[in-house]
Amino acid sequence: MNVKTMWVDENKALGIVEVEDRTFGSAFHPVKYVAPNKGEFLVINRLWYTTYNGAREFFRAKTNAHIISGRLKKMKAG
C-alpha cells in the first residue's frame, strides 16, 4: 500500500488512511492503529471508500463498535 495521508484520533487508536489507487486515484480506509508513531495499522473489515467523508461516516454509524475519540488530526504518512 502506498500511503498518501493518515488521520488519527486523540487516543491514537483509530483513524483513516488515504492510499494510492489505480482505478480511483485515492482510496480511504478506516483503520485501527497498532503503532501510530511508526504508521502501523490494520484496515477495519477490509473496508474502503472513495472519499474521506465516506470513511468518516463509517465511524459515525450508531451500530459501529469502533468509536473515535475527539477529532481526527492529520499526521505524517510512513
QUILIN-V834551 format. One record per helix or strand of 2 or more residues. SS is the DSSP state (hx for helix, st for strand). FROM is the first residue (numbers start at 1). LEN is the number of residues. Records with the same first field share a line. If there is no record, write none. Layout:
SS = FROM-LEN ; FROM-LEN
This chain:
st = 3-6 ; 14-8 ; 25-11 ; 40-4 ; 73-3
hx = 36-3 ; 44-3 ; 52-9
